Structures are given as C-alpha cells and as structure tokens.
Amino acid sequence: MIYKIGFKFKPTFDSNIDFFEVRGIDEKRDMVLTIVHPKSGFTFNDEIERVYYESAFITGDYKAIK
C-alpha cells in the first residue's frame, strides 16, 4: 500500500469528498492520516484505520489519482 506523504486518492462511490491526500502515518494507533478535500467547503484533517484504507483499495472503493 502507498503511505507516502502527498499520495492522493479518491473514492469511487458517490461522495461529497473530491479526494484525500496522505499527510502521514500514526504507527502506534495504526492509522493513515489524511487531508480531506471536499467538493465544496474547506479542507480538513482526518484519519482512516489502516485496515480500512488497505481494504478500500482492494475492493475498489478508493483509487489512486495519477
């Protein structure tokens, strides 16, 4: 999985989120730290459980932005 800071990905399902950007990893809590870029409004920081992050790419819920 890609955890590099600055890696961008987006949901493939209907969402108010335009895309996410990885801002880091919290190894202790096993979380992927992100910056959320909504389709409208302001960006905000969030976090995704690493297991969900990895699963979402496998199931196709998330895809990388090239």
CHARMM internal coordinates of N, CA and C (Angstrom, degrees):
IC EDIT
DIST 1 N 1 CA 1.4649
DIST 1 CA 1 C 1.5202
ANGL 1 N 1 CA 1 C 110.02
DIST 1 C 2 N 1.2985
ANGL 1 CA 1 C 2 N 114.32
DIHE 1 N 1 CA 1 C 2 N 155.38
DIST 2 N 2 CA 1.4665
ANGL 1 C 2 N 2 CA 119.18
DIHE 1 CA 1 C 2 N 2 CA -177.70
DIST 2 CA 2 C 1.5312
ANGL 2 N 2 CA 2 C 109.47
DIHE 1 C 2 N 2 CA 2 C -98.68
DIST 2 C 3 N 1.3281
ANGL 2 CA 2 C 3 N 114.72
DIHE 2 N 2 CA 2 C 3 N 118.35
DIST 3 N 3 CA 1.4617
ANGL 2 C 3 N 3 CA 120.94
DIHE 2 CA 2 C 3 N 3 CA 179.34
DIST 3 CA 3 C 1.5242
ANGL 3 N 3 CA 3 C 111.40
DIHE 2 C 3 N 3 CA 3 C -118.09
DIST 3 C 4 N 1.3324
ANGL 3 CA 3 C 4 N 116.89
DIHE 3 N 3 CA 3 C 4 N 10.75
DIST 4 N 4 CA 1.4572
ANGL 3 C 4 N 4 CA 121.19
DIHE 3 CA 3 C 4 N 4 CA -176.21
DIST 4 CA 4 C 1.5264
ANGL 4 N 4 CA 4 C 110.58
DIHE 3 C 4 N 4 CA 4 C -63.57
DIST 4 C 5 N 1.3138
ANGL 4 CA 4 C 5 N 115.60
DIHE 4 N 4 CA 4 C 5 N 135.87
DIST 5 N 5 CA 1.4606
ANGL 4 C 5 N 5 CA 120.47
DIHE 4 CA 4 C 5 N 5 CA 177.51
DIST 5 CA 5 C 1.5289
ANGL 5 N 5 CA 5 C 108.33
DIHE 4 C 5 N 5 CA 5 C -59.89
DIST 5 C 6 N 1.3222
ANGL 5 CA 5 C 6 N 115.83
DIHE 5 N 5 CA 5 C 6 N 131.35
DIST 6 N 6 CA 1.4548
ANGL 5 C 6 N 6 CA 122.08
DIHE 5 CA 5 C 6 N 6 CA -179.10
DIST 6 CA 6 C 1.5170
ANGL 6 N 6 CA 6 C 113.63
DIHE 5 C 6 N 6 CA 6 C 97.04
DIST 6 C 7 N 1.3523
ANGL 6 CA 6 C 7 N 117.56
DIHE 6 N 6 CA 6 C 7 N -11.40
DIST 7 N 7 CA 1.4703
ANGL 6 C 7 N 7 CA 120.82
DIHE 6 CA 6 C 7 N 7 CA 177.38
DIST 7 CA 7 C 1.5174
ANGL 7 N 7 CA 7 C 109.03
DIHE 6 C 7 N 7 CA 7 C -61.44
DIST 7 C 8 N 1.3348
ANGL 7 CA 7 C 8 N 116.86
DIHE 7 N 7 CA 7 C 8 N 131.43
DIST 8 N 8 CA 1.4732
ANGL 7 C 8 N 8 CA 121.68
DIHE 7 CA 7 C 8 N 8 CA -177.70
DIST 8 CA 8 C 1.5180
ANGL 8 N 8 CA 8 C 110.29
DIHE 7 C 8 N 8 CA 8 C -113.80
DIST 8 C 9 N 1.3216
ANGL 8 CA 8 C 9 N 114.43
DIHE 8 N 8 CA 8 C 9 N 140.51
DIST 9 N 9 CA 1.4655
ANGL 8 C 9 N 9 CA 120.87
DIHE 8 CA 8 C 9 N 9 CA 178.58
DIST 9 CA 9 C 1.5144
ANGL 9 N 9 CA 9 C 108.86
DIHE 8 C 9 N 9 CA 9 C -148.88
DIST 9 C 10 N 1.3385
ANGL 9 CA 9 C 10 N 115.07
DIHE 9 N 9 CA 9 C 10 N 160.26
DIST 10 N 10 CA 1.4636
ANGL 9 C 10 N 10 CA 118.39
DIHE 9 CA 9 C 10 N 10 CA -177.32
DIST 10 CA 10 C 1.5216
ANGL 10 N 10 CA 10 C 110.48
DIHE 9 C 10 N 10 CA 10 C -136.90
DIST 10 C 11 N 1.3306
ANGL 10 CA 10 C 11 N 115.52
DIHE 10 N 10 CA 10 C 11 N 156.07
DIST 11 N 11 CA 1.4642
ANGL 10 C 11 N 11 CA 119.08
DIHE 10 CA 10 C 11 N 11 CA 175.62
DIST 11 CA 11 C 1.5292
ANGL 11 N 11 CA 11 C 109.98
DIHE 10 C 11 N 11 CA 11 C -73.79
DIST 11 C 12 N 1.3166
ANGL 11 CA 11 C 12 N 116.62
DIHE 11 N 11 CA 11 C 12 N 145.97
DIST 12 N 12 CA 1.4621
ANGL 11 C 12 N 12 CA 120.91
DIHE 11 CA 11 C 12 N 12 CA 178.36
DIST 12 CA 12 C 1.5261
ANGL 12 N 12 CA 12 C 111.50
DIHE 11 C 12 N 12 CA 12 C -95.10
DIST 12 C 13 N 1.3116
ANGL 12 CA 12 C 13 N 116.77
DIHE 12 N 12 CA 12 C 13 N -6.64
DIST 13 N 13 CA 1.4657
ANGL 12 C 13 N 13 CA 122.46
DIHE 12 CA 12 C 13 N 13 CA 179.56
DIST 13 CA 13 C 1.5279
ANGL 13 N 13 CA 13 C 109.20
DIHE 12 C 13 N 13 CA 13 C -99.69
DIST 13 C 14 N 1.3182
ANGL 13 CA 13 C 14 N 117.24
DIHE 13 N 13 CA 13 C 14 N 166.26
DIST 14 N 14 CA 1.4656
ANGL 13 C 14 N 14 CA 122.01
DIHE 13 CA 13 C 14 N 14 CA 179.88
DIST 14 CA 14 C 1.5234
ANGL 14 N 14 CA 14 C 109.17
DIHE 13 C 14 N 14 CA 14 C -62.75
DIST 14 C 15 N 1.3115
ANGL 14 CA 14 C 15 N 116.76
DIHE 14 N 14 CA 14 C 15 N 121.96
DIST 15 N 15 CA 1.4581
ANGL 14 C 15 N 15 CA 121.71
DIHE 14 CA 14 C 15 N 15 CA -174.50
DIST 15 CA 15 C 1.5195
ANGL 15 N 15 CA 15 C 110.13
DIHE 14 C 15 N 15 CA 15 C -152.99
DIST 15 C 16 N 1.3310
ANGL 15 CA 15 C 16 N 115.26
DIHE 15 N 15 CA 15 C 16 N 156.97
DIST 16 N 16 CA 1.4645
ANGL 15 C 16 N 16 CA 120.96
DIHE 15 CA 15 C 16 N 16 CA 173.20
DIST 16 CA 16 C 1.5241
ANGL 16 N 16 CA 16 C 111.17
DIHE 15 C 16 N 16 CA 16 C -81.91
DIST 16 C 17 N 1.3402
ANGL 16 CA 16 C 17 N 116.41
DIHE 16 N 16 CA 16 C 17 N -4.23
DIST 17 N 17 CA 1.4614
ANGL 16 C 17 N 17 CA 122.00
DIHE 16 CA 16 C 17 N 17 CA 179.69
DIST 17 CA 17 C 1.5219
ANGL 17 N 17 CA 17 C 109.15
DIHE 16 C 17 N 17 CA 17 C -90.14
DIST 17 C 18 N 1.3311
ANGL 17 CA 17 C 18 N 116.70
DIHE 17 N 17 CA 17 C 18 N 126.30
DIST 18 N 18 CA 1.4606
ANGL 17 C 18 N 18 CA 121.17
DIHE 17 CA 17 C 18 N 18 CA 175.22
DIST 18 CA 18 C 1.5293
ANGL 18 N 18 CA 18 C 109.09
DIHE 17 C 18 N 18 CA 18 C -76.64
DIST 18 C 19 N 1.3445
ANGL 18 CA 18 C 19 N 116.23
DIHE 18 N 18 CA 18 C 19 N -53.92
DIST 19 N 19 CA 1.4612
ANGL 18 C 19 N 19 CA 120.04
DIHE 18 CA 18 C 19 N 19 CA 176.56
DIST 19 CA 19 C 1.5226
ANGL 19 N 19 CA 19 C 110.47
DIHE 18 C 19 N 19 CA 19 C -162.24
DIST 19 C 20 N 1.3358
ANGL 19 CA 19 C 20 N 114.48
DIHE 19 N 19 CA 19 C 20 N 167.37
DIST 20 N 20 CA 1.4568
ANGL 19 C 20 N 20 CA 123.41
DIHE 19 CA 19 C 20 N 20 CA 176.55
DIST 20 CA 20 C 1.5243
ANGL 20 N 20 CA 20 C 108.03
DIHE 19 C 20 N 20 CA 20 C -115.43
DIST 20 C 21 N 1.3152
ANGL 20 CA 20 C 21 N 115.22
DIHE 20 N 20 CA 20 C 21 N 155.84
DIST 21 N 21 CA 1.4611
ANGL 20 C 21 N 21 CA 121.42
DIHE 20 CA 20 C 21 N 21 CA 174.74
DIST 21 CA 21 C 1.5264
ANGL 21 N 21 CA 21 C 107.76
DIHE 20 C 21 N 21 CA 21 C -134.24
DIST 21 C 22 N 1.3281
ANGL 21 CA 21 C 22 N 117.42
DIHE 21 N 21 CA 21 C 22 N 128.88
DIST 22 N 22 CA 1.4653
ANGL 21 C 22 N 22 CA 121.01
DIHE 21 CA 21 C 22 N 22 CA 179.59
DIST 22 CA 22 C 1.5174
ANGL 22 N 22 CA 22 C 109.04
DIHE 21 C 22 N 22 CA 22 C -70.87
DIST 22 C 23 N 1.3331
ANGL 22 CA 22 C 23 N 116.11
DIHE 22 N 22 CA 22 C 23 N 129.43
DIST 23 N 23 CA 1.4695
ANGL 22 C 23 N 23 CA 121.33
DIHE 22 CA 22 C 23 N 23 CA 177.09
DIST 23 CA 23 C 1.5138
ANGL 23 N 23 CA 23 C 112.00
DIHE 22 C 23 N 23 CA 23 C -113.21
DIST 23 C 24 N 1.3406
ANGL 23 CA 23 C 24 N 116.51
DIHE 23 N 23 CA 23 C 24 N -3.73
DIST 24 N 24 CA 1.4621
ANGL 23 C 24 N 24 CA 119.45
DIHE 23 CA 23 C 24 N 24 CA 178.04
DIST 24 CA 24 C 1.5169
ANGL 24 N 24 CA 24 C 111.74
DIHE 23 C 24 N 24 CA 24 C 158.29
DIST 24 C 25 N 1.3312
ANGL 24 CA 24 C 25 N 114.25
DIHE 24 N 24 CA 24 C 25 N -178.89
DIST 25 N 25 CA 1.4588
ANGL 24 C 25 N 25 CA 122.66
DIHE 24 CA 24 C 25 N 25 CA 178.18
DIST 25 CA 25 C 1.5180
ANGL 25 N 25 CA 25 C 107.92
DIHE 24 C 25 N 25 CA 25 C -129.00
DIST 25 C 26 N 1.3178
ANGL 25 CA 25 C 26 N 116.63
DIHE 25 N 25 CA 25 C 26 N 136.63
DIST 26 N 26 CA 1.4601
ANGL 25 C 26 N 26 CA 121.84
DIHE 25 CA 25 C 26 N 26 CA 171.62
DIST 26 CA 26 C 1.5238
ANGL 26 N 26 CA 26 C 105.90
DIHE 25 C 26 N 26 CA 26 C -105.05
DIST 26 C 27 N 1.3293
ANGL 26 CA 26 C 27 N 116.18
DIHE 26 N 26 CA 26 C 27 N 93.45
DIST 27 N 27 CA 1.4689
ANGL 26 C 27 N 27 CA 121.92
DIHE 26 CA 26 C 27 N 27 CA -175.93
DIST 27 CA 27 C 1.5267
ANGL 27 N 27 CA 27 C 111.34
DIHE 26 C 27 N 27 CA 27 C -61.38
DIST 27 C 28 N 1.3030
ANGL 27 CA 27 C 28 N 116.10
DIHE 27 N 27 CA 27 C 28 N -39.77
DIST 28 N 28 CA 1.4730
ANGL 27 C 28 N 28 CA 120.95
DIHE 27 CA 27 C 28 N 28 CA -176.31
DIST 28 CA 28 C 1.5296
ANGL 28 N 28 CA 28 C 111.54
DIHE 27 C 28 N 28 CA 28 C -61.22
DIST 28 C 29 N 1.3281
ANGL 28 CA 28 C 29 N 116.13
DIHE 28 N 28 CA 28 C 29 N -40.43
DIST 29 N 29 CA 1.4740
ANGL 28 C 29 N 29 CA 120.45
DIHE 28 CA 28 C 29 N 29 CA -178.82
DIST 29 CA 29 C 1.5205
ANGL 29 N 29 CA 29 C 112.51
DIHE 28 C 29 N 29 CA 29 C -99.40
DIST 29 C 30 N 1.3405
ANGL 29 CA 29 C 30 N 117.46
DIHE 29 N 29 CA 29 C 30 N -1.60
DIST 30 N 30 CA 1.4644
ANGL 29 C 30 N 30 CA 123.56
DIHE 29 CA 29 C 30 N 30 CA 179.04
DIST 30 CA 30 C 1.5363
ANGL 30 N 30 CA 30 C 111.47
DIHE 29 C 30 N 30 CA 30 C 59.61
DIST 30 C 31 N 1.3355
ANGL 30 CA 30 C 31 N 114.97
DIHE 30 N 30 CA 30 C 31 N 47.78
DIST 31 N 31 CA 1.4591
ANGL 30 C 31 N 31 CA 121.93
DIHE 30 CA 30 C 31 N 31 CA -177.89
DIST 31 CA 31 C 1.5283
ANGL 31 N 31 CA 31 C 110.39
DIHE 30 C 31 N 31 CA 31 C -122.10
DIST 31 C 32 N 1.3379
ANGL 31 CA 31 C 32 N 115.51
DIHE 31 N 31 CA 31 C 32 N 145.33
DIST 32 N 32 CA 1.4591
ANGL 31 C 32 N 32 CA 122.69
DIHE 31 CA 31 C 32 N 32 CA 171.56
DIST 32 CA 32 C 1.5212
ANGL 32 N 32 CA 32 C 106.49
DIHE 31 C 32 N 32 CA 32 C -96.80
DIST 32 C 33 N 1.3158
ANGL 32 CA 32 C 33 N 117.02
DIHE 32 N 32 CA 32 C 33 N 121.54
DIST 33 N 33 CA 1.4603
ANGL 32 C 33 N 33 CA 121.84
DIHE 32 CA 32 C 33 N 33 CA -178.64
DIST 33 CA 33 C 1.5244
ANGL 33 N 33 CA 33 C 108.47
DIHE 32 C 33 N 33 CA 33 C -88.95
DIST 33 C 34 N 1.3220
ANGL 33 CA 33 C 34 N 116.39
DIHE 33 N 33 CA 33 C 34 N 133.20
DIST 34 N 34 CA 1.4593
ANGL 33 C 34 N 34 CA 120.19
DIHE 33 CA 33 C 34 N 34 CA -175.45
DIST 34 CA 34 C 1.5277
ANGL 34 N 34 CA 34 C 112.39
DIHE 33 C 34 N 34 CA 34 C -131.93
DIST 34 C 35 N 1.3166
ANGL 34 CA 34 C 35 N 113.69
DIHE 34 N 34 CA 34 C 35 N 161.49
DIST 35 N 35 CA 1.4656
ANGL 34 C 35 N 35 CA 122.43
DIHE 34 CA 34 C 35 N 35 CA 166.38
DIST 35 CA 35 C 1.5248
ANGL 35 N 35 CA 35 C 104.21
DIHE 34 C 35 N 35 CA 35 C -109.08
DIST 35 C 36 N 1.3021
ANGL 35 CA 35 C 36 N 116.64
DIHE 35 N 35 CA 35 C 36 N 123.85
DIST 36 N 36 CA 1.4620
ANGL 35 C 36 N 36 CA 122.19
DIHE 35 CA 35 C 36 N 36 CA -179.02
DIST 36 CA 36 C 1.5204
ANGL 36 N 36 CA 36 C 108.94
DIHE 35 C 36 N 36 CA 36 C -95.12
DIST 36 C 37 N 1.3316
ANGL 36 CA 36 C 37 N 115.58
DIHE 36 N 36 CA 36 C 37 N 129.41
DIST 37 N 37 CA 1.4627
ANGL 36 C 37 N 37 CA 122.13
DIHE 36 CA 36 C 37 N 37 CA 178.23
DIST 37 CA 37 C 1.5365
ANGL 37 N 37 CA 37 C 107.57
DIHE 36 C 37 N 37 CA 37 C -111.70
DIST 37 C 38 N 1.3422
ANGL 37 CA 37 C 38 N 117.03
DIHE 37 N 37 CA 37 C 38 N 96.15
DIST 38 N 38 CA 1.4585
ANGL 37 C 38 N 38 CA 119.31
DIHE 37 CA 37 C 38 N 38 CA -179.61
DIST 38 CA 38 C 1.5310
ANGL 38 N 38 CA 38 C 111.14
DIHE 37 C 38 N 38 CA 38 C -72.83
DIST 38 C 39 N 1.3196
ANGL 38 CA 38 C 39 N 115.18
DIHE 38 N 38 CA 38 C 39 N 161.51
DIST 39 N 39 CA 1.4733
ANGL 38 C 39 N 39 CA 120.01
DIHE 38 CA 38 C 39 N 39 CA 178.51
DIST 39 CA 39 C 1.5191
ANGL 39 N 39 CA 39 C 111.25
DIHE 38 C 39 N 39 CA 39 C -66.48
DIST 39 C 40 N 1.3161
ANGL 39 CA 39 C 40 N 116.86
DIHE 39 N 39 CA 39 C 40 N -27.37
DIST 40 N 40 CA 1.4644
ANGL 39 C 40 N 40 CA 121.16
DIHE 39 CA 39 C 40 N 40 CA 173.42
DIST 40 CA 40 C 1.5207
ANGL 40 N 40 CA 40 C 107.73
DIHE 39 C 40 N 40 CA 40 C -143.71
DIST 40 C 41 N 1.2999
ANGL 40 CA 40 C 41 N 115.38
DIHE 40 N 40 CA 40 C 41 N 149.46
DIST 41 N 41 CA 1.4602
ANGL 40 C 41 N 41 CA 119.89
DIHE 40 CA 40 C 41 N 41 CA -177.93
DIST 41 CA 41 C 1.5187
ANGL 41 N 41 CA 41 C 111.33
DIHE 40 C 41 N 41 CA 41 C 99.00
DIST 41 C 42 N 1.3078
ANGL 41 CA 41 C 42 N 115.09
DIHE 41 N 41 CA 41 C 42 N -163.47
DIST 42 N 42 CA 1.4552
ANGL 41 C 42 N 42 CA 122.16
DIHE 41 CA 41 C 42 N 42 CA -173.47
DIST 42 CA 42 C 1.5188
ANGL 42 N 42 CA 42 C 111.98
DIHE 41 C 42 N 42 CA 42 C -101.86
DIST 42 C 43 N 1.3197
ANGL 42 CA 42 C 43 N 116.22
DIHE 42 N 42 CA 42 C 43 N 151.82
DIST 43 N 43 CA 1.4561
ANGL 42 C 43 N 43 CA 120.79
DIHE 42 CA 42 C 43 N 43 CA 175.00
DIST 43 CA 43 C 1.5302
ANGL 43 N 43 CA 43 C 109.17
DIHE 42 C 43 N 43 CA 43 C -66.87
DIST 43 C 44 N 1.3228
ANGL 43 CA 43 C 44 N 116.04
DIHE 43 N 43 CA 43 C 44 N 155.48
DIST 44 N 44 CA 1.4578
ANGL 43 C 44 N 44 CA 120.67
DIHE 43 CA 43 C 44 N 44 CA 176.72
DIST 44 CA 44 C 1.5222
ANGL 44 N 44 CA 44 C 109.58
DIHE 43 C 44 N 44 CA 44 C -151.38
DIST 44 C 45 N 1.3165
ANGL 44 CA 44 C 45 N 115.44
DIHE 44 N 44 CA 44 C 45 N 157.20
DIST 45 N 45 CA 1.4548
ANGL 44 C 45 N 45 CA 121.54
DIHE 44 CA 44 C 45 N 45 CA 178.47
DIST 45 CA 45 C 1.5141
ANGL 45 N 45 CA 45 C 110.13
DIHE 44 C 45 N 45 CA 45 C -83.70
DIST 45 C 46 N 1.3179
ANGL 45 CA 45 C 46 N 115.62
DIHE 45 N 45 CA 45 C 46 N 142.80
DIST 46 N 46 CA 1.4640
ANGL 45 C 46 N 46 CA 121.72
DIHE 45 CA 45 C 46 N 46 CA 177.05
DIST 46 CA 46 C 1.5147
ANGL 46 N 46 CA 46 C 107.76
DIHE 45 C 46 N 46 CA 46 C -149.37
DIST 46 C 47 N 1.3079
ANGL 46 CA 46 C 47 N 116.43
DIHE 46 N 46 CA 46 C 47 N 179.51
DIST 47 N 47 CA 1.4551
ANGL 46 C 47 N 47 CA 121.39
DIHE 46 CA 46 C 47 N 47 CA 177.37
DIST 47 CA 47 C 1.5206
ANGL 47 N 47 CA 47 C 109.08
DIHE 46 C 47 N 47 CA 47 C -144.70
DIST 47 C 48 N 1.3279
ANGL 47 CA 47 C 48 N 114.90
DIHE 47 N 47 CA 47 C 48 N 150.32
DIST 48 N 48 CA 1.4618
ANGL 47 C 48 N 48 CA 122.00
DIHE 47 CA 47 C 48 N 48 CA -178.53
DIST 48 CA 48 C 1.5217
ANGL 48 N 48 CA 48 C 107.41
DIHE 47 C 48 N 48 CA 48 C -128.24
DIST 48 C 49 N 1.3192
ANGL 48 CA 48 C 49 N 116.45
DIHE 48 N 48 CA 48 C 49 N 133.47
DIST 49 N 49 CA 1.4626
ANGL 48 C 49 N 49 CA 119.47
DIHE 48 CA 48 C 49 N 49 CA 175.89
DIST 49 CA 49 C 1.5244
ANGL 49 N 49 CA 49 C 108.67
DIHE 48 C 49 N 49 CA 49 C -57.98
DIST 49 C 50 N 1.3252
ANGL 49 CA 49 C 50 N 115.92
DIHE 49 N 49 CA 49 C 50 N 134.38
DIST 50 N 50 CA 1.4639
ANGL 49 C 50 N 50 CA 120.26
DIHE 49 CA 49 C 50 N 50 CA -175.99
DIST 50 CA 50 C 1.5318
ANGL 50 N 50 CA 50 C 111.66
DIHE 49 C 50 N 50 CA 50 C -56.40
DIST 50 C 51 N 1.3198
ANGL 50 CA 50 C 51 N 118.37
DIHE 50 N 50 CA 50 C 51 N -40.35
DIST 51 N 51 CA 1.4677
ANGL 50 C 51 N 51 CA 120.93
DIHE 50 CA 50 C 51 N 51 CA -179.03
DIST 51 CA 51 C 1.5348
ANGL 51 N 51 CA 51 C 110.82
DIHE 50 C 51 N 51 CA 51 C -62.98
DIST 51 C 52 N 1.3465
ANGL 51 CA 51 C 52 N 117.45
DIHE 51 N 51 CA 51 C 52 N -39.32
DIST 52 N 52 CA 1.4638
ANGL 51 C 52 N 52 CA 120.23
DIHE 51 CA 51 C 52 N 52 CA 177.78
DIST 52 CA 52 C 1.5310
ANGL 52 N 52 CA 52 C 110.33
DIHE 51 C 52 N 52 CA 52 C -69.02
DIST 52 C 53 N 1.3291
ANGL 52 CA 52 C 53 N 116.50
DIHE 52 N 52 CA 52 C 53 N -42.81
DIST 53 N 53 CA 1.4689
ANGL 52 C 53 N 53 CA 122.16
DIHE 52 CA 52 C 53 N 53 CA 178.60
DIST 53 CA 53 C 1.5263
ANGL 53 N 53 CA 53 C 109.96
DIHE 52 C 53 N 53 CA 53 C -55.23
DIST 53 C 54 N 1.3194
ANGL 53 CA 53 C 54 N 116.49
DIHE 53 N 53 CA 53 C 54 N -50.98
DIST 54 N 54 CA 1.4668
ANGL 53 C 54 N 54 CA 120.96
DIHE 53 CA 53 C 54 N 54 CA -179.09
DIST 54 CA 54 C 1.5243
ANGL 54 N 54 CA 54 C 111.50
DIHE 53 C 54 N 54 CA 54 C -64.10
DIST 54 C 55 N 1.3247
ANGL 54 CA 54 C 55 N 117.21
DIHE 54 N 54 CA 54 C 55 N -44.01
DIST 55 N 55 CA 1.4709
ANGL 54 C 55 N 55 CA 121.70
DIHE 54 CA 54 C 55 N 55 CA -179.61
DIST 55 CA 55 C 1.5220
ANGL 55 N 55 CA 55 C 112.03
DIHE 54 C 55 N 55 CA 55 C -63.53
DIST 55 C 56 N 1.3232
ANGL 55 CA 55 C 56 N 116.84
DIHE 55 N 55 CA 55 C 56 N -36.50
DIST 56 N 56 CA 1.4670
ANGL 55 C 56 N 56 CA 120.86
DIHE 55 CA 55 C 56 N 56 CA -177.09
DIST 56 CA 56 C 1.5302
ANGL 56 N 56 CA 56 C 111.77
DIHE 55 C 56 N 56 CA 56 C -65.54
DIST 56 C 57 N 1.3216
ANGL 56 CA 56 C 57 N 118.40
DIHE 56 N 56 CA 56 C 57 N -31.68
DIST 57 N 57 CA 1.4638
ANGL 56 C 57 N 57 CA 120.60
DIHE 56 CA 56 C 57 N 57 CA 175.25
DIST 57 CA 57 C 1.5263
ANGL 57 N 57 CA 57 C 110.67
DIHE 56 C 57 N 57 CA 57 C -73.21
DIST 57 C 58 N 1.3210
ANGL 57 CA 57 C 58 N 116.31
DIHE 57 N 57 CA 57 C 58 N -37.41
DIST 58 N 58 CA 1.4736
ANGL 57 C 58 N 58 CA 120.68
DIHE 57 CA 57 C 58 N 58 CA 179.96
DIST 58 CA 58 C 1.5162
ANGL 58 N 58 CA 58 C 110.45
DIHE 57 C 58 N 58 CA 58 C -66.42
DIST 58 C 59 N 1.3357
ANGL 58 CA 58 C 59 N 117.75
DIHE 58 N 58 CA 58 C 59 N -42.66
DIST 59 N 59 CA 1.4699
ANGL 58 C 59 N 59 CA 121.90
DIHE 58 CA 58 C 59 N 59 CA -178.73
DIST 59 CA 59 C 1.5243
ANGL 59 N 59 CA 59 C 112.45
DIHE 58 C 59 N 59 CA 59 C -80.30
DIST 59 C 60 N 1.3300
ANGL 59 CA 59 C 60 N 117.26
DIHE 59 N 59 CA 59 C 60 N -13.32
DIST 60 N 60 CA 1.4567
ANGL 59 C 60 N 60 CA 120.51
DIHE 59 CA 59 C 60 N 60 CA -179.83
DIST 60 CA 60 C 1.5196
ANGL 60 N 60 CA 60 C 114.00
DIHE 59 C 60 N 60 CA 60 C 91.11
DIST 60 C 61 N 1.3429
ANGL 60 CA 60 C 61 N 118.21
DIHE 60 N 60 CA 60 C 61 N 8.13
DIST 61 N 61 CA 1.4659
ANGL 60 C 61 N 61 CA 120.45
DIHE 60 CA 60 C 61 N 61 CA 178.05
DIST 61 CA 61 C 1.5212
ANGL 61 N 61 CA 61 C 112.07
DIHE 60 C 61 N 61 CA 61 C -70.13
DIST 61 C 62 N 1.3487
ANGL 61 CA 61 C 62 N 116.49
DIHE 61 N 61 CA 61 C 62 N -28.13
DIST 62 N 62 CA 1.4557
ANGL 61 C 62 N 62 CA 122.41
DIHE 61 CA 61 C 62 N 62 CA 174.94
DIST 62 CA 62 C 1.5108
ANGL 62 N 62 CA 62 C 108.57
DIHE 61 C 62 N 62 CA 62 C -121.03
DIST 62 C 63 N 1.3342
ANGL 62 CA 62 C 63 N 116.55
DIHE 62 N 62 CA 62 C 63 N 148.97
DIST 63 N 63 CA 1.4674
ANGL 62 C 63 N 63 CA 120.29
DIHE 62 CA 62 C 63 N 63 CA 171.86
DIST 63 CA 63 C 1.5191
ANGL 63 N 63 CA 63 C 108.64
DIHE 62 C 63 N 63 CA 63 C -140.91
DIST 63 C 64 N 1.3131
ANGL 63 CA 63 C 64 N 115.00
DIHE 63 N 63 CA 63 C 64 N 149.09
DIST 64 N 64 CA 1.4647
ANGL 63 C 64 N 64 CA 121.24
DIHE 63 CA 63 C 64 N 64 CA -179.47
DIST 64 CA 64 C 1.5179
ANGL 64 N 64 CA 64 C 110.41
DIHE 63 C 64 N 64 CA 64 C -68.89
DIST 64 C 65 N 1.3256
ANGL 64 CA 64 C 65 N 115.13
DIHE 64 N 64 CA 64 C 65 N 148.03
DIST 65 N 65 CA 1.4604
ANGL 64 C 65 N 65 CA 121.23
DIHE 64 CA 64 C 65 N 65 CA 173.39
DIST 65 CA 65 C 1.5205
ANGL 65 N 65 CA 65 C 105.52
DIHE 64 C 65 N 65 CA 65 C -99.62
DIST 65 C 66 N 1.3072
ANGL 65 CA 65 C 66 N 115.56
DIHE 65 N 65 CA 65 C 66 N 126.27
DIST 66 N 66 CA 1.4779
ANGL 65 C 66 N 66 CA 120.24
DIHE 65 CA 65 C 66 N 66 CA -177.77
DIST 66 CA 66 C 1.4986
ANGL 66 N 66 CA 66 C 110.62
DIHE 65 C 66 N 66 CA 66 C -86.45
END
COOR INIT
IC SEED 1 N 1 CA 1 C
IC BUILD
